[in-house]
Amino acid sequence: MKTVRKIIEIDEELCDGCGNCVPSCAEGALEIIDGKARVI
């Protein structure tokens, strides 16, 4: 079985740090750091 993952990129100019993306990430790979979303 092959697992295909999508790697996202966050446009820092568009990110306002609201955090709405954090709970939406199924992998739990997003955090708000210094007011911007980051892939950890």
Summary of the structure (lengths in Angstrom):
residues: 40
radius of gyration: 11.3
end to end distance: 25.5
largest distance: 38.2
contacts: 52
relative contact order: 0.29
helix: 10%
strand: 20%
